Amino acid sequence: MKKKIILIIATASTLFAQTVYQVTPGTKGNEITLTVANISETNPTANVNVSLAKKSSSLNFSKEEATIENLVAKAEAEVKFTFDVSRNAIINKQDTIEFMITSPDGIMITKQFIFSYTGPTEFKLEQNYPNPFNPTTTIQYQLPQDSKVILKVYDILGSEVAALVNEEQEAGYKEVKFDAINIASGIYVYRLQAGNYISTKKMMLLR
C-alpha cells in the first residue's frame, strides 16, 4: 500500500478529507509517503520535522521520525515511512495514527491516517516456518469466522505429540509457536480442525 499525501506547511492549518485504508494483518513493508510542500514564493525553510505523534500497537514502523533539512521556495520533499502490520491485529477494527509536521518558524500541522484491518475470506493452514526447524517453529492459520479450533501435532505413526490449541477463537489471522525441545528428530504432522475445515501438513525436526 503506497499512499501519497500532500501537506502544505506554508499555512497554519489545512483541512483534509479522511480516508479509511484497508490493510491486512501480517503484511510487511507497507509504505506511507508524505509530500511536504513549501508554497512560499521566496522564502526557503529548513529542518522541517515529521514525526509519528500517535501510534498503534498493531502497526510497527521502521522509523518514527524524519527531518527535511532544506526545502527551497515553491518546492516539495518526500518523507517515507514503512510499517508492518501485526498478525494479531483485530479484524474490522479501526485504528488512527497521527503524524506531526513542525517547521522552525513554529508552523505545526497534523495528519491522521485511519486503518481498518481486513479479515480472511477462507480457512487456511500455512506451512510452518522455519522448516526444517530446531527446536522451535511457527504455525500460522486463518479463520474467516469464529470457530472451535483444534491444532495438534502427531508423529508419523499417528500418536499425538502435542496439543497446541483447543478453544473457541475469533475470526482472524493466528499463529502458534511449537517448541519441540523434548522431542526426537524426525518428520511430524500437524493437523488443524476449525469447524468443518480440516487440513494437515508435514514438518521436519532436525537436531
Number of C-alpha atoms within 10 A of each C-alpha: 10 12 12 13 14 15 21 17 21 19 13 10 13 12 9 11 5 10 10 12 15 14 17 20 24 15 12 15 15 17 16 17 15 20 16 22 19 22 17 15 10 9 12 14 18 14 14 21 16 23 18 19 15 12 15 13 9 18 21 16 18 11 12 15 17 16 15 16 11 13 18 17 16 13 14 15 15 13 15 16 19 18 18 19 21 18 21 13 23 19 19 13 11 15 19 13 15 16 19 16 24 18 18 11 9 8 14 18 20 17 18 17 15 14 20 19 22 19 21 18 12 10 20 18 21 14 16 22 14 15 15 16 18 15 17 15 19 16 18 16 19 20 23 15 17 13 17 15 20 18 21 18 22 17 17 12 8 10 11 14 15 16 14 18 15 13 12 13 16 16 18 24 24 18 15 14 13 16 15 16 12 7 13 12 15 13 14 19 19 23 16 20 19 23 15 8 14 15 14 15 14 16 19 17 20 13 12
